Amino acid sequence: MTNTSPARFPILPFAGLFLLAVVGVGLLALSIYTLSRTPAGVDTPTVTLAATNLVSIPTTTPQPPTEPPTATPEPSATPEPSETSLPEGPPTTEVLAVVRIAAPANVRSGPGLTYAILGGLNTGDTAPVSGRDAGGQWFAIGFEAGPNGIGWVSNLVATFDGDVQSLPVMEANEPPPAATQPPAAPAATNTNPPPAAPTNTSPPPVSGARGIVGNSFSIENPTAGAGADVWFNFEVRNTTQNSVAYGALAAHTDVGFTAQSWTSETLAAGQTLTWRDHINIGTPGTYQVYLGICFDSKDACLTGGAPWERLSASVTVTIQ
């Protein structure tokens, strides 16, 4: 007898259908969940099933808020530079005008040999010059011992590198001393002429007084009128190694007439002094004039109260 098996139920097809149903329910739930999470204002992507089964999901990027443009300030007007007067060239430095002393010089209180001697300047010294006399023979210089700080030196012993005529004409700060009138000649009591001043036929020998030696002595005009200028030139030298002070150094006579070339001065060691000056003799006659030096005080030397040393031979001078 043949056993007949009961017919089997087809489980696999039903299992597949069940699985598809579960997947479909899951996809539906996922879609509902996604739609509920989409923010408002954002376009919901549309799923289009094409034949190629490709899904295009556009992305919408929110634009950042646009800020209003910032106004650019307009450039302010640049003030034009003011016109400034510029110097035409480099600043100039004023050069102080000076005179240079060419030989030992007396500085006087005015432009003339009749003015008082204030002091002296040595060869090579310089002094600021502020003017000249009307004749251009004297320079007005800065000198502390002078009236208002002004002294005067002759152009015979001072030089000026510029144009002398360009210097302003100045007057002395004090009036010139009164001219010394020669003494009146005594009234004649007889017809015999007055005796002439003694003439030294054999003058004393020239000495090198304390080392001061006279190199030369000469007279330019040995004949002159009474009281007129008798011009002389001399040169002396200190032959010692020390400075030598003296009261007076000038043309001198032994009968009371003396120039005042240098007084109360000092000759430095080895110094040579060259000078031109004048002597005034007010009484007519014949005189022996020599270069002398006196080592006492100035007053004693000039008044005859102190001895003089001879630095040259005598020169005969005739006063008419």
C-alpha positions as CSV (number, residue, x, y, z in Angstrom):
1,M,0.0,0.0,0.0
2,T,1.4,3.4,-0.9
3,N,1.7,6.1,1.8
4,T,0.5,9.4,0.5
5,S,2.4,12.5,2.2
6,P,0.3,15.5,3.0
7,A,0.9,18.6,0.7
8,R,3.6,21.2,2.0
9,F,2.8,24.9,2.6
10,P,5.0,27.3,0.4
11,I,6.8,29.3,3.2
12,L,9.5,31.1,1.2
13,P,7.2,33.2,-1.0
14,F,5.3,34.4,2.0
15,A,8.6,35.2,3.9
16,G,9.7,37.3,0.9
17,L,6.5,39.2,0.8
18,F,6.6,39.8,4.5
19,L,10.2,41.1,4.3
20,L,9.2,43.6,1.5
21,A,6.2,44.8,3.6
22,V,8.5,45.4,6.5
23,V,11.0,47.4,4.3
24,G,8.2,49.4,2.8
25,V,6.8,50.3,6.2
26,G,10.3,51.3,7.3
27,L,10.8,53.5,4.3
28,L,7.4,55.2,4.8
29,A,8.2,55.8,8.5
30,L,11.6,57.3,7.5
31,S,10.0,59.6,5.0
32,I,7.4,60.9,7.5
33,Y,10.2,61.4,10.0
34,T,12.3,63.4,7.5
35,L,9.4,65.5,6.4
36,S,8.6,66.4,10.1
37,R,12.3,67.5,10.6
38,T,12.6,69.8,7.6
39,P,12.7,73.5,8.8
40,A,10.1,75.9,7.6
41,G,11.0,78.1,4.7
42,V,13.2,75.4,3.1
43,D,12.0,73.8,0.0
44,T,11.2,70.2,0.3
45,P,13.2,68.2,-2.1
46,T,11.1,66.4,-4.7
47,V,12.1,62.8,-5.3
48,T,11.7,61.9,-8.9
49,L,12.0,58.3,-9.9
50,A,13.6,58.2,-13.2
51,A,14.2,55.2,-15.4
52,T,17.8,55.2,-14.2
53,N,16.7,55.1,-10.6
54,L,18.8,58.3,-9.8
55,V,17.5,60.6,-7.2
56,S,18.4,64.4,-7.6
57,I,18.5,66.2,-4.2
58,P,19.1,70.0,-4.8
59,T,20.8,71.8,-1.9
60,T,19.6,75.2,-1.0
61,T,22.3,77.3,0.7
62,P,20.9,80.1,2.8
63,Q,22.4,83.5,1.7
64,P,24.1,85.5,4.6
65,P,22.4,88.7,5.4
66,T,23.8,91.6,3.3
67,E,25.1,94.5,5.4
68,P,24.5,98.0,4.0
69,P,27.6,99.4,2.4
70,T,29.7,101.6,4.6
71,A,29.9,105.2,3.4
72,T,33.5,106.1,2.4
73,P,34.4,109.5,3.8
74,E,35.5,111.9,1.2
75,P,39.1,113.1,1.4
76,S,39.4,116.4,3.1
77,A,40.9,119.2,1.1
78,T,44.7,119.5,1.8
79,P,45.6,123.1,2.5
80,E,48.1,124.4,0.2
81,P,51.4,125.3,1.8
82,S,51.8,129.0,2.5
83,E,54.5,130.8,0.6
84,T,57.6,131.1,2.7
85,S,60.5,133.3,1.8
86,L,63.5,131.1,1.5
87,P,67.0,132.5,1.8
88,E,68.6,132.9,-1.6
89,G,71.9,131.4,-0.4
90,P,73.7,130.1,2.7
91,P,73.8,132.4,5.6
92,T,76.8,134.7,5.6
93,T,79.1,135.2,8.6
94,E,80.2,138.7,9.2
95,V,83.9,139.0,9.3
96,L,85.3,141.5,11.8
97,A,87.5,144.1,10.2
98,V,90.9,144.4,11.9
99,V,94.2,146.2,11.5
100,R,97.5,144.3,11.8
101,I,100.3,146.0,13.7
102,A,103.4,146.1,11.4
103,A,105.7,147.6,14.0
104,P,105.5,148.4,17.7
105,A,102.8,151.0,17.9
106,N,101.7,153.7,20.4
107,V,97.9,153.8,20.9
108,R,96.7,157.4,21.4
109,S,93.5,159.0,22.5
110,G,93.0,160.7,19.2
111,P,94.2,160.8,15.6
112,G,97.5,162.8,16.1
113,L,100.8,162.8,17.8
114,T,99.6,165.5,20.1
115,Y,97.1,163.2,21.8
116,A,98.0,161.3,24.9
117,I,99.5,157.8,24.7
118,L,97.2,155.2,26.1
119,G,99.4,152.2,25.7
120,G,101.1,150.1,23.0
121,L,100.7,147.2,20.6
122,N,103.4,144.8,19.5
123,T,104.3,143.6,16.0
124,G,101.9,141.0,14.7
125,D,99.0,142.1,17.1
126,T,95.6,142.7,15.6
127,A,92.9,145.0,16.7
128,P,89.2,145.5,15.6
129,V,89.0,148.7,13.4
130,S,85.8,150.8,13.5
131,G,86.8,153.9,11.5
132,R,89.5,156.3,10.3
133,D,90.3,160.0,10.4
134,A,89.3,162.3,7.6
135,G,92.8,162.1,6.0
136,G,93.0,158.3,6.2
137,Q,96.2,158.6,8.2
138,W,94.9,157.1,11.5
139,F,92.8,154.1,12.4
140,A,90.2,154.0,15.2
141,I,90.5,150.7,16.9
142,G,88.9,148.9,19.9
143,F,91.2,149.6,22.9
144,E,89.9,149.2,26.5
145,A,92.0,152.0,27.9
146,G,90.7,154.6,25.4
147,P,87.7,157.0,25.8
148,N,84.6,154.9,25.2
149,G,86.9,151.9,24.4
150,I,88.4,153.6,21.3
151,G,92.1,154.2,20.6
152,W,94.0,155.4,17.5
153,V,97.0,154.0,15.7
154,S,98.9,155.5,12.8
155,N,98.9,153.9,9.3
156,L,102.7,154.1,9.5
157,V,102.7,151.2,11.9
158,A,99.3,149.5,11.1
159,T,97.9,148.0,7.9
160,F,94.4,147.3,6.8
161,D,93.7,144.6,4.2
162,G,90.5,146.3,2.9
163,D,89.7,149.6,1.3
164,V,90.7,152.3,3.8
165,Q,88.3,154.8,2.2
166,S,85.4,152.4,2.9
167,L,85.9,152.9,6.7
168,P,83.6,155.5,8.2
169,V,85.2,158.8,9.2
170,M,85.3,159.3,12.9
171,E,86.2,162.0,15.3
172,A,88.2,161.6,18.5
173,N,86.1,161.2,21.7
174,E,88.0,164.1,23.3
175,P,89.2,167.4,21.8
176,P,92.9,167.7,20.8
177,P,95.1,169.1,23.4
178,A,95.9,172.8,23.0
179,A,99.0,173.5,21.0
180,T,102.0,174.3,23.0
181,Q,103.3,177.7,22.0
182,P,107.0,178.2,22.1
183,P,108.2,180.6,24.7
184,A,108.6,184.2,23.5
185,A,112.1,185.2,22.7
186,P,113.5,187.7,25.3
187,A,113.7,191.3,24.2
188,A,117.1,192.1,22.7
189,T,119.3,194.2,25.0
190,N,122.2,194.4,22.6
191,T,123.2,193.8,19.0
192,N,125.1,190.6,19.8
193,P,123.1,187.4,18.9
194,P,122.2,185.0,21.7
195,P,124.7,182.2,22.1
196,A,123.8,179.0,20.3
197,A,123.0,175.8,22.2
198,P,126.2,173.9,22.9
199,T,127.3,171.5,20.2
200,N,128.9,168.3,21.3
201,T,131.9,167.7,19.2
202,S,132.9,164.6,21.0
203,P,129.7,162.9,22.2
204,P,130.0,160.2,24.9
205,P,130.4,156.7,23.6
206,V,127.3,154.7,22.8
207,S,126.5,152.1,25.4
208,G,124.5,148.9,25.4
209,A,122.5,149.8,28.5
210,R,121.4,146.7,30.3
211,G,121.6,144.8,27.1
212,I,119.5,147.2,25.1
213,V,121.4,148.1,21.9
214,G,120.6,150.8,19.4
215,N,120.9,149.3,15.8
216,S,120.1,152.6,14.0
217,F,119.0,156.2,14.6
218,S,118.4,158.9,11.9
219,I,116.6,162.3,11.5
220,E,114.6,163.0,8.4
221,N,114.5,166.8,8.7
222,P,117.5,168.1,10.7
223,T,116.5,171.7,10.0
224,A,113.0,172.9,11.1
225,G,111.1,175.8,12.6
226,A,110.7,176.4,16.2
227,G,108.0,174.1,17.6
228,A,107.7,172.1,14.3
229,D,107.9,168.3,14.1
230,V,111.4,166.9,13.7
231,W,110.9,163.3,12.5
232,F,113.3,160.5,13.5
233,N,113.6,156.7,13.0
234,F,115.3,154.2,15.2
235,E,115.7,150.5,15.9
236,V,116.7,148.9,19.2
237,R,117.1,145.3,20.3
238,N,117.1,143.5,23.6
239,T,120.1,141.2,23.5
240,T,119.5,139.6,26.8
241,Q,117.5,136.5,27.8
242,N,115.2,138.5,30.1
243,S,112.6,141.2,29.8
244,V,114.0,144.7,30.5
245,A,111.7,147.5,31.8
246,Y,112.3,151.2,31.3
247,G,110.8,154.5,32.0
248,A,111.4,156.2,28.6
249,L,112.9,155.4,25.2
250,A,113.0,158.2,22.6
251,A,115.0,160.9,20.9
252,H,116.5,163.0,23.6
253,T,118.6,166.1,24.2
254,D,120.6,167.1,27.2
255,V,119.0,170.5,27.4
256,G,115.5,169.7,28.2
257,F,113.8,168.6,25.0
258,T,112.6,164.9,24.8
259,A,110.2,163.0,22.7
260,Q,107.7,160.6,24.3
261,S,107.9,157.6,21.9
262,W,107.8,154.8,24.5
263,T,107.2,155.3,28.2
264,S,106.8,152.8,31.1
265,E,107.2,149.8,28.8
266,T,109.1,146.5,28.7
267,L,111.3,145.0,25.9
268,A,110.9,141.2,25.8
269,A,113.9,139.0,25.6
270,G,115.4,139.1,22.1
271,Q,112.8,141.7,21.0
272,T,113.6,144.2,18.2
273,L,111.7,147.5,18.2
274,T,111.5,149.7,15.1
275,W,109.8,153.1,15.4
276,R,109.2,156.4,13.7
277,D,108.2,159.5,15.7
278,H,108.9,163.2,16.2
279,I,110.4,165.6,18.6
280,N,109.4,169.3,19.1
281,I,112.0,171.9,20.0
282,G,110.5,175.3,20.7
283,T,113.6,177.5,21.0
284,P,115.8,178.3,18.0
285,G,119.3,177.1,18.1
286,T,121.5,174.1,17.3
287,Y,121.0,170.9,19.2
288,Q,122.6,167.5,19.5
289,V,119.8,164.9,19.4
290,Y,120.5,161.2,20.2
291,L,118.5,158.0,20.9
292,G,118.4,157.5,24.6
293,I,116.9,155.2,27.2
294,C,116.1,156.0,30.9
295,F,115.4,153.3,33.5
296,D,113.8,155.5,36.2
297,S,110.1,156.4,36.4
298,K,108.4,158.1,33.4
299,D,108.0,161.4,35.2
300,A,111.6,161.5,36.4
301,C,112.9,160.6,32.9
302,L,110.9,163.3,31.1
303,T,111.6,166.1,33.6
304,G,115.3,165.6,33.7
305,G,115.4,164.1,37.2
306,A,117.0,160.8,36.1
307,P,120.0,160.0,33.9
308,W,119.7,158.9,30.3
309,E,121.8,156.2,28.5
310,R,122.9,156.8,24.9
311,L,121.9,154.2,22.3
312,S,123.2,156.2,19.3
313,A,125.6,158.9,18.2
314,S,124.3,162.5,18.3
315,V,122.8,164.1,15.2
316,T,122.9,167.9,14.8
317,V,119.5,169.6,14.5
318,T,119.1,173.2,13.6
319,I,115.9,175.0,14.8
320,Q,115.3,178.3,13.1
